Amino acid sequence: MKLDLKIQPLSTWLKPATENRPLVIAGPCSAETEDQLIATAHLLAKTGKISALRAGIWKPRTRPGEFEGIGSIGLKWLNRAKEETGLPTAVEVATARHVEEALASGVDILWVGARSTANPFTVQEIADALRGVDIPVMVKNPVNPDLSLWIGALERINNAGIQKIAAIHRGFSSYEKSAFRNEPMWELAIQLKTICPELPIINDPSHICGNRELIPYISQKAFDMDMQGVMIESHLDPSVAWTDAKQQLTPSALSDLIDHLTLRHVEPQNAALSDKLAELRNKIDQLDDQIIQKISERMAVVEKIGEHKRDNDVTILQVNRWDEIMHKRTAFAKALKLDLNFTAKLLELMHSESIRKQTEIMNNKPVAEEK
């Protein structure tokens, strides 16, 4: 599958603040007061490392009664911040009215939030309000790990004529508790990049981490995964922030983080390394061919097992046998220094396919034996 979007390069609408620096969008989670926003903007601009100023004006909250953003007056504050610092501005929009007000105010970049991305009706309303407008729009992944919803939102915005478009990877909700506020699930961002290589992806370490201590790790990982930039929340004094205090950095801490990021090249920069990588990739290709061949042979045996079970009225699922496979194979994998989670997932995937094949065989019992 390939995603056919009409996209203008990221460099046509947003660039790193200086050469050989990462692209960083930063600013407070919420615009709280005019003084807070302007002071934070000046400190960020002073670092010389920020590409754009972000701030939440309208804040969709889970429950009523919580701070839901300062509202439209925040757009005037953003304008003042832009005039005084020269930083382009970015805000989240969740309704057609938000779009209209942001455009009228001269906001430079819009983004669609995770809750909005999850609702195609909302995304279409935003897309309709954007029709005929030339403004960059970034689309966050939906709250839940649904790649189709993410793709659908990007398509709706692009179909409205928006070609300055990017995705924001902000992690996904999960029932499993971990160190992260939202699980990165890098594989979904990789899938998106694979089906649409020209689509810029910006990482949002603040919402993935929910904890400022983890932000440097996720930021570096994002660039290691060939993402084009990061959006990090920064507040004049995070300890008194009205929203998401734990995931915001001071401008000074953010500046230090940026200094310690390593930017990597997509391809090797010298011929010797290219030759060595080509040699190693050739070995990978050969091993992959062997692995696929062995899996095919394994599935041929599975089919014979399915036929014997069918002909002798034996159940497809045999829990004791599955437990035995998991125990033996994971022990073997551990001895070979393979990651146990990877091994378990691989075995579960093959077991699922084995069950599918045997079910298919059971459902195609020869007519002569049904009499």
C-alpha positions as CSV (number, residue, x, y, z in Angstrom):
1,M,0.0,0.0,0.0
2,K,1.2,3.5,-0.9
3,L,-0.4,6.7,0.4
4,D,-0.8,9.1,-2.5
5,L,-0.6,12.6,-1.0
6,K,0.3,15.9,-2.7
7,I,3.0,17.2,-0.4
8,Q,5.3,20.2,-0.4
9,P,8.6,19.7,1.2
10,L,8.9,20.6,4.9
11,S,11.7,23.0,4.0
12,T,9.3,25.2,2.1
13,W,7.4,26.2,5.2
14,L,9.5,25.3,8.3
15,K,13.3,24.9,8.8
16,P,15.7,24.4,11.7
17,A,16.6,27.7,13.3
18,T,20.2,27.4,12.2
19,E,22.1,25.0,10.0
20,N,23.1,21.7,11.5
21,R,20.5,22.1,14.2
22,P,17.4,20.0,14.7
23,L,14.0,21.4,13.8
24,V,12.2,22.3,17.1
25,I,8.7,23.6,17.7
26,A,8.4,24.8,21.3
27,G,6.2,26.8,23.7
28,P,3.8,26.3,26.6
29,C,1.2,23.7,26.7
30,S,-1.3,26.5,27.4
31,A,-1.2,30.2,26.9
32,E,-2.2,31.2,30.4
33,T,-1.6,34.9,30.6
34,E,-0.1,37.4,28.2
35,D,2.9,38.0,30.4
36,Q,3.6,34.2,30.7
37,L,3.4,33.6,27.0
38,I,5.4,36.7,25.9
39,A,8.2,36.0,28.5
40,T,8.4,32.3,27.5
41,A,8.5,33.3,23.8
42,H,11.4,35.7,24.4
43,L,13.4,33.1,26.3
44,L,12.9,30.6,23.6
45,A,13.8,33.0,20.8
46,K,16.9,34.0,22.8
47,T,18.3,30.5,22.5
48,G,18.4,30.8,18.7
49,K,17.4,27.2,18.4
50,I,13.6,27.3,18.0
51,S,11.8,27.1,14.6
52,A,8.3,28.0,15.7
53,L,6.3,29.0,18.8
54,R,3.5,26.7,19.9
55,A,0.8,27.4,22.5
56,G,-2.6,25.9,23.3
57,I,-5.4,28.4,23.0
58,W,-8.3,26.1,23.0
59,K,-7.7,23.0,25.3
60,P,-10.0,20.0,24.9
61,R,-10.2,18.4,28.3
62,T,-11.5,15.1,29.4
63,R,-13.9,16.6,32.0
64,P,-15.7,19.9,32.3
65,G,-14.5,22.3,35.0
66,E,-10.8,21.9,34.2
67,F,-8.9,24.8,32.4
68,E,-10.0,24.6,28.8
69,G,-7.8,27.3,27.4
70,I,-7.8,31.0,27.5
71,G,-9.7,31.2,24.2
72,S,-9.6,33.6,21.3
73,I,-7.8,36.4,23.2
74,G,-4.7,34.1,23.2
75,L,-4.4,34.7,19.5
76,K,-3.7,38.4,20.1
77,W,-1.0,37.4,22.6
78,L,0.5,35.0,20.0
79,N,0.5,37.9,17.5
80,R,2.4,40.1,19.9
81,A,4.9,37.2,20.6
82,K,5.5,36.9,16.8
83,E,6.0,40.6,16.4
84,E,8.5,40.8,19.2
85,T,10.5,37.6,18.6
86,G,10.0,36.9,14.9
87,L,9.0,33.3,15.6
88,P,6.2,31.8,13.5
89,T,3.2,30.7,15.5
90,A,1.4,27.4,15.8
91,V,-1.9,26.5,17.5
92,E,-4.3,23.5,17.7
93,V,-7.7,23.8,16.0
94,A,-10.6,21.5,16.8
95,T,-13.6,23.2,15.0
96,A,-14.3,25.2,11.9
97,R,-14.6,28.3,14.1
98,H,-11.1,27.7,15.5
99,V,-9.8,27.6,12.0
100,E,-11.5,30.8,10.9
101,E,-10.3,32.7,14.0
102,A,-6.7,31.4,13.7
103,L,-6.6,32.3,10.0
104,A,-8.1,35.8,10.6
105,S,-5.5,36.3,13.3
106,G,-2.6,35.4,11.1
107,V,-1.4,32.2,12.8
108,D,1.3,30.6,10.7
109,I,0.8,26.8,11.4
110,L,-2.2,24.8,12.5
111,W,-2.3,21.4,14.0
112,V,-5.1,18.9,14.5
113,G,-5.1,17.2,17.9
114,A,-5.3,13.5,18.8
115,R,-8.9,13.6,19.9
116,S,-9.9,15.4,16.7
117,T,-8.0,13.0,14.5
118,A,-10.0,10.1,16.0
119,N,-13.3,11.6,14.7
120,P,-13.6,11.8,10.9
121,F,-16.6,14.2,11.2
122,T,-14.5,16.6,13.1
123,V,-11.6,16.3,10.7
124,Q,-13.9,16.9,7.7
125,E,-15.3,20.0,9.4
126,I,-11.7,21.3,9.8
127,A,-10.8,20.3,6.3
128,D,-13.8,22.1,4.8
129,A,-12.9,25.3,6.7
130,L,-9.4,25.0,5.2
131,R,-10.5,24.7,1.6
132,G,-8.9,27.3,-0.6
133,V,-6.3,28.3,2.1
134,D,-2.6,27.9,1.8
135,I,-1.4,27.2,5.3
136,P,0.7,24.4,6.9
137,V,-1.3,21.8,8.8
138,M,0.1,19.1,11.1
139,V,-2.0,16.1,12.1
140,K,-1.4,14.3,15.3
141,N,-2.0,10.5,15.5
142,P,-5.3,9.5,17.0
143,V,-5.5,8.6,20.7
144,N,-5.8,4.9,20.1
145,P,-3.4,2.9,17.9
146,D,-5.4,3.1,14.6
147,L,-3.2,3.8,11.6
148,S,-6.2,4.0,9.3
149,L,-7.7,7.0,11.3
150,W,-4.4,8.8,11.1
151,I,-4.1,8.2,7.4
152,G,-7.7,9.2,6.8
153,A,-7.2,12.5,8.6
154,L,-4.2,13.3,6.5
155,E,-6.1,12.5,3.4
156,R,-9.0,14.7,4.3
157,I,-6.8,17.6,5.0
158,N,-4.8,17.0,1.8
159,N,-8.0,16.6,-0.3
160,A,-9.0,20.1,0.9
161,G,-6.0,21.4,-1.0
162,I,-3.5,21.6,1.9
163,Q,-0.1,20.5,0.5
164,K,2.1,21.9,3.4
165,I,1.2,18.9,5.6
166,A,3.0,16.9,8.2
167,A,2.2,14.2,10.8
168,I,2.8,14.5,14.5
169,H,3.7,11.3,16.4
170,R,2.5,11.8,20.0
171,G,2.1,8.3,21.1
172,F,-0.9,6.1,21.8
173,S,-3.2,5.3,24.7
174,S,-2.6,1.8,26.1
175,Y,-4.1,-0.2,29.0
176,E,-0.7,-1.4,29.9
177,K,1.1,0.7,32.4
178,S,4.6,1.8,31.5
179,A,7.0,4.7,32.1
180,F,5.3,6.7,29.3
181,R,2.1,8.7,29.4
182,N,1.4,7.5,25.8
183,E,3.1,4.4,24.4
184,P,5.4,5.5,21.5
185,M,4.5,2.4,19.4
186,W,7.2,3.4,16.9
187,E,6.1,0.7,14.5
188,L,2.9,2.7,13.6
189,A,5.0,5.8,12.7
190,I,7.3,3.6,10.7
191,Q,4.4,2.1,8.8
192,L,3.2,5.6,8.0
193,K,6.6,6.6,6.8
194,T,6.9,3.4,4.7
195,I,3.7,4.0,2.8
196,C,4.3,7.7,2.4
197,P,8.1,8.4,2.5
198,E,7.8,12.1,1.5
199,L,5.5,12.9,4.5
200,P,7.3,14.8,7.2
201,I,6.8,13.3,10.7
202,I,7.3,15.5,13.8
203,N,7.7,13.8,17.1
204,D,6.0,15.1,20.3
205,P,8.1,13.8,23.2
206,S,6.1,15.8,25.8
207,H,2.9,13.9,25.2
208,I,4.7,10.5,24.8
209,C,6.6,10.9,28.0
210,G,4.3,12.9,30.4
211,N,7.6,13.3,32.4
212,R,10.3,15.8,31.5
213,E,13.0,13.4,32.6
214,L,12.3,11.1,29.7
215,I,12.1,13.8,27.0
216,P,15.8,13.7,26.0
217,Y,15.6,10.0,25.4
218,I,12.5,10.1,23.2
219,S,13.8,13.2,21.4
220,Q,17.0,11.4,20.4
221,K,15.1,8.3,19.5
222,A,12.9,10.3,17.2
223,F,15.8,11.6,15.2
224,D,17.4,8.2,15.2
225,M,14.2,7.0,13.6
226,D,14.6,9.7,10.8
227,M,11.8,12.0,12.0
228,Q,12.1,15.5,10.8
229,G,11.7,17.4,14.0
230,V,10.3,17.6,17.5
231,M,7.5,19.5,19.3
232,I,8.4,20.1,22.9
233,E,6.4,21.9,25.5
234,S,8.3,24.7,27.3
235,H,7.1,27.0,30.1
236,L,8.7,29.9,31.9
237,D,8.2,28.1,35.2
238,P,6.7,24.5,34.7
239,S,6.2,24.1,38.5
240,V,3.2,26.6,38.3
241,A,1.9,25.6,34.8
242,W,-1.9,25.3,34.6
243,T,-1.8,22.2,32.4
244,D,0.6,19.3,32.0
245,A,3.2,20.8,34.4
246,K,5.3,17.6,34.6
247,Q,6.0,17.3,30.8
248,Q,7.2,20.9,30.2
249,L,10.8,22.1,30.2
250,T,12.1,25.5,31.0
251,P,13.6,27.3,27.9
252,S,17.0,26.9,29.4
253,A,16.6,23.1,29.9
254,L,15.2,22.8,26.4
255,S,18.3,24.7,25.0
256,D,20.6,22.2,26.8
257,L,18.6,19.3,25.5
258,I,18.9,20.5,21.9
259,D,22.7,20.9,22.3
260,H,23.0,17.3,23.2
261,L,20.9,15.8,20.3
262,T,22.8,13.9,17.6
263,L,21.5,14.3,14.1
264,R,22.2,11.3,11.8
265,H,22.3,10.9,8.1
266,V,19.8,8.7,6.2
267,E,22.6,7.2,4.1
268,P,26.4,6.8,4.8
269,Q,28.5,9.8,3.9
270,N,31.6,7.8,2.6
271,A,32.0,5.0,0.0
272,A,33.8,2.6,2.4
273,L,30.9,2.6,4.8
274,S,28.4,2.3,1.9
275,D,30.2,-0.8,0.6
276,K,30.2,-2.4,4.1
277,L,26.5,-1.7,4.6
278,A,25.8,-3.2,1.2
279,E,27.7,-6.3,2.1
280,L,25.9,-6.7,5.4
281,R,22.5,-6.0,3.8
282,N,23.2,-8.7,1.3
283,K,23.7,-11.2,4.1
284,I,20.4,-10.0,5.7
285,D,18.7,-10.6,2.3
286,Q,20.0,-14.2,2.1
287,L,19.0,-14.9,5.7
288,D,15.5,-13.5,5.2
289,D,15.1,-15.8,2.1
290,Q,16.1,-18.8,4.3
291,I,13.8,-17.8,7.1
292,I,10.8,-17.4,4.7
293,Q,11.6,-20.8,3.1
294,K,11.7,-22.4,6.6
295,I,8.4,-20.8,7.6
296,S,6.9,-22.1,4.4
297,E,8.1,-25.6,5.2
298,R,6.8,-25.3,8.8
299,M,3.3,-24.3,7.5
300,A,3.4,-27.3,5.1
301,V,3.8,-29.5,8.2
302,V,1.0,-27.6,10.0
303,E,-1.3,-28.4,7.1
304,K,-0.5,-32.2,7.5
305,I,-1.2,-31.9,11.3
306,G,-4.5,-30.1,10.5
307,E,-5.5,-33.0,8.2
308,H,-4.7,-35.6,10.8
309,K,-6.7,-33.7,13.4
310,R,-9.6,-33.4,11.1
311,D,-9.7,-37.0,10.1
312,N,-9.4,-38.2,13.7
313,D,-11.8,-35.6,15.3
314,V,-9.1,-33.9,17.4
315,T,-9.4,-30.3,18.5
316,I,-7.3,-27.6,16.8
317,L,-6.2,-25.9,19.9
318,Q,-4.2,-28.0,22.3
319,V,-3.1,-25.8,25.2
320,N,-0.5,-28.2,26.6
321,R,1.3,-28.4,23.3
322,W,1.3,-24.6,22.9
323,D,2.7,-24.2,26.4
324,E,5.4,-26.7,25.6
325,I,6.4,-24.8,22.4
326,M,6.5,-21.4,24.2
327,H,8.6,-22.8,27.1
328,K,11.1,-24.6,24.9
329,R,11.5,-21.9,22.2
330,T,11.8,-19.0,24.6
331,A,14.4,-20.9,26.6
332,F,16.3,-21.6,23.4
333,A,16.0,-17.9,22.3
334,K,17.3,-16.8,25.7
335,A,20.3,-19.0,25.3
336,L,20.9,-17.4,21.9
337,K,20.5,-13.9,23.5
338,L,17.4,-13.0,21.6
339,D,14.9,-10.6,23.1
340,L,12.1,-12.7,24.8
341,N,9.3,-10.3,23.9
342,F,10.3,-10.4,20.3
343,T,10.5,-14.2,20.4
344,A,7.1,-14.5,22.1
345,K,5.5,-12.2,19.5
346,L,7.0,-14.2,16.7
347,L,5.8,-17.5,18.1
348,E,2.3,-16.0,18.7
349,L,2.1,-14.8,15.1
350,M,3.1,-18.2,13.7
351,H,0.7,-19.9,16.1
352,S,-2.1,-17.7,15.0
353,E,-1.4,-18.5,11.4
354,S,-1.2,-22.3,12.3
355,I,-4.7,-22.0,13.9
356,R,-6.0,-20.2,10.8
357,K,-4.7,-22.8,8.5
358,Q,-6.0,-25.8,10.6
359,T,-9.4,-24.1,10.9
360,E,-9.6,-23.8,7.1
361,I,-8.7,-27.5,6.8
362,M,-11.4,-28.4,9.3
363,N,-14.0,-26.4,7.4
364,N,-13.1,-28.3,4.2
365,K,-13.7,-31.8,5.4
366,P,-14.1,-34.2,2.4
367,V,-17.7,-35.0,1.6
368,A,-17.1,-38.8,1.8
369,E,-16.2,-38.5,5.4
370,E,-19.2,-36.4,6.3
371,K,-21.6,-39.3,5.6
